[in-house]
């Protein structure tokens, strides 16, 4: 008598659970790192070896890591730059999505979790605004984060994923999504973070062009209403975006000038990671408001100055290639009435807004925000992978 065939092993839960939670606790970087480490260990070695089939998705990441390592070796101060090698661990968020988040069901579950986590952060920020001693330009709401720009960066990416879901008619019957939308956008306004506002406005404009172009006619009357109803501090903050006499704006122009000089000095592999802050006084314009800055407040310039044009090219390939992939998939899904156009649209809008905001802030260097951006970069590849 033949023995019955053994039942298949149950699907692993530790890896997917740890991966999901590391995205859903952005307010605790330490806990997120522990969970990411668990997800890495759970994938060793067999599942990581299987990533060889995703070589096309991993190619920009490989060039980016290579640029990082070479820039450390070529640095003016290699020992100081060596600390940046820890970013390789953080970058694991991208390949692990191809291991633990394959297929539409998993990707949607992760996106819903990201939106819920962002909504909870937004509610905390709104509590700070209405109850706590926060709200002014010198004490902006920051939710559970240490900095208001981290707070706004996380909210921005979650907001666009949610907006795309609702605009594509997917999930609009769920009341919690509308509540999350209100909370996230109120908190974004209250954060007074202009870079996030600019990114959101551009992405929202693209969304309307794609989904409801006639709604663009409402821009002027909506702007008139906002001028009337917005609190004066919010209105002043919005109008200051284009004010070159604003000290913060002028300081960014001075940083851009210094950054271009750094790139011109060492174009291929940069000054070295961690060295922009140390060497900024050497390149600082005499009229710059600040003598020292932590970074150049521009993700692209920061990458080019620290690590050179090779790393910048890898970053642009990574971002641009993913956006193009999403646009093509969105058009395909739209023509065939596919079930996933909202995910492709949300990812594309999120990355566009992320990079536009990154022209005024080094959001790629903000690990909590970068972690969500890495998930967005991986989402379209994971979405098309078999479960």
MOGIZI-V871407 format. One record per pair of residues at least 6 apart in sequence whose C-alpha atoms are under 8 Angstrom apart, sorted by the first residue. I is the first residue (numbers start at 1). GAP is how many residues later the second one is. Records with the same first field share a line. If there is no record, write none. Layout:
I: GAP / GAP
This chain:
14: 24 / 25 / 28
15: 23 / 24 / 25 / 27 / 28 / 85
16: 23 / 84 / 85
18: 17 / 18 / 20 / 21
19: 16 / 17 / 19 / 20 / 74 / 77 / 78 / 81
20: 90 / 93
21: 11 / 14
22: 9 / 10 / 11 / 12 / 13 / 14
23: 9 / 87 / 91 / 348 / 349
24: 89 / 90 / 93
25: 6 / 7 / 92
26: 6 / 91 / 128 / 342
27: 94 / 117 / 118 / 341
28: 117
29: 339
33: 57
36: 56 / 57
39: 57
40: 52 / 56
43: 53 / 56
47: 52
48: 51
51: 44 / 47 / 48
54: 44
57: 321 / 324
58: 37
60: 254 / 255 / 257 / 258
61: 253 / 257
63: 248 / 251
64: 246 / 247 / 250 / 251
65: 23
67: 202 / 240 / 241 / 243 / 244
68: 17 / 205 / 239 / 243
69: 16
70: 199
71: 198 / 199 / 200 / 201 / 202 / 235 / 236 / 237
72: 6 / 9 / 10 / 12 / 200 / 201 / 235
74: 195 / 198
75: 6 / 194 / 195 / 196 / 197 / 198
76: 195 / 196
77: 195 / 198
78: 194
80: 193 / 194 / 195
81: 191 / 192 / 193 / 194
82: 191
83: 191
84: 189 / 190
90: 277 / 281
91: 280 / 283
93: 278 / 281 / 282
94: 280 / 281 / 283 / 284
95: 283
97: 278 / 281 / 282 / 285
98: 280 / 283 / 284 / 287
101: 6 / 9 / 281 / 282
102: 280 / 281 / 282 / 283 / 284 / 285
103: 279 / 280 / 281 / 282 / 283 / 284
104: 236 / 278 / 279 / 280
107: 272 / 275 / 276
108: 235
111: 47 / 50
114: 44
115: 43 / 44 / 46 / 47 / 65
116: 64
118: 36 / 37 / 40 / 66
119: 36 / 61 / 62 / 64 / 65
121: 22 / 23 / 30
122: 21 / 33 / 61 / 62 / 64 / 65 / 66
123: 20 / 60 / 61 / 64
124: 19 / 20
125: 16 / 17 / 18 / 19 / 62
126: 15 / 17 / 57 / 60 / 61 / 64
128: 6 / 7 / 13 / 15
129: 6 / 12 / 61
133: 6
134: 6 / 7
135: 6 / 55 / 56
136: 97
137: 55
140: 8 / 50 / 51 / 52
141: 7 / 49 / 50
142: 6 / 7 / 8 / 9 / 10 / 49
143: 8
144: 7
145: 6
148: 43 / 45
149: 42 / 44
150: 213 / 216 / 218 / 219
151: 40
152: 36 / 39 / 41 / 44
153: 43 / 201 / 210 / 216
154: 214 / 215 / 218
155: 29 / 30 / 33
156: 32 / 40 / 44 / 194 / 197 / 198
157: 193 / 194 / 196 / 197 / 215 / 216
158: 192
159: 22 / 25 / 26
160: 40 / 43 / 186 / 187 / 189 / 190
161: 181 / 182 / 184 / 185 / 186 / 188 / 189
162: 15 / 19 / 184
163: 18 / 183
164: 43 / 178 / 179 / 181 / 182
165: 6 / 7 / 177 / 178 / 181
166: 6
167: 44 / 175
168: 43 / 173 / 174
170: 172
171: 6
172: 6
188: 8 / 9
189: 8 / 45
190: 44
192: 42 / 45
194: 43 / 44 / 47
195: 161 / 162 / 163 / 164 / 165 / 166
196: 157 / 161
198: 155 / 158 / 159
199: 153 / 154 / 155 / 156 / 157 / 158
200: 153
202: 151
203: 146 / 147 / 149 / 150
205: 11
206: 143
207: 142
208: 6 / 7 / 8
209: 7
227: 8
240: 6
241: 8
243: 6
244: 6
247: 42
250: 38 / 39
251: 37 / 38 / 39
252: 44 / 45 / 108
254: 30 / 31 / 34
255: 29 / 33 / 41 / 42
256: 40 / 42 / 45
257: 28
258: 22 / 25 / 26 / 27
259: 24 / 37 / 42 / 43 / 46
260: 41 / 45
261: 22
262: 8 / 9 / 21 / 43
263: 7 / 41 / 42 / 45 / 46
266: 39 / 42
267: 37 / 38 / 41 / 42
268: 39 / 40 / 41 / 42
269: 35 / 37 / 38 / 39 / 40 / 41 / 42
270: 34 / 35 / 36 / 37 / 38 / 39
271: 34 / 35 / 36 / 37
272: 33 / 34 / 35
273: 33 / 34
274: 32
275: 31
276: 18 / 19 / 20 / 26 / 29 / 30
277: 15 / 16 / 17 / 18
280: 12 / 13
281: 10 / 11
284: 7
295: 7 / 67
296: 6 / 65 / 66
297: 61 / 62 / 63 / 64 / 65
298: 60 / 61 / 62 / 63 / 64 / 65
299: 56 / 59 / 60 / 61 / 62 / 63 / 64 / 65 / 66
300: 12 / 58 / 59
302: 60
303: 6 / 8 / 9
304: 6 / 7 / 8
318: 59
319: 32 / 58
322: 26 / 55 / 58
323: 24 / 25 / 28 / 29
325: 55
326: 18 / 19 / 21 / 22 / 54
327: 17 / 18 / 21
329: 12 / 15
330: 10 / 11 / 12 / 14 / 15
331: 10
332: 6
333: 6 / 7 / 8
334: 7
343: 37
344: 36
347: 29 / 30 / 32 / 33
350: 26
351: 22 / 25 / 26
354: 9 / 19
357: 6
358: 6
363: 6 / 7
364: 6
